[in-house]
Amino acid sequence: MVHHVDKALTYRQAARRVRRSVRTLKRWRRNGMPMEWQDGHLVVEESVLLAWWRDRMSADPVHQQRIRRMGSGV
């Protein structure tokens, strides 16, 4: 049995991973995204980051409009 170990990402790495700014990641943390201290840095597990990002995208009207346009072939 293989256990998948999540990658811990710093603010900068996490921002790059989801193509958002560090400022956005800090706002997500203030709004409840779980992060922890590791070696003197705040880090977020990659799976937590991606789940948080998916939730934000599903609630984003601009993103939803893009999806609808892509689905309609426009």
Salt bridges, closest charged atoms under 4 A:
GLU46 OE2 - ARG17 NE 2.66
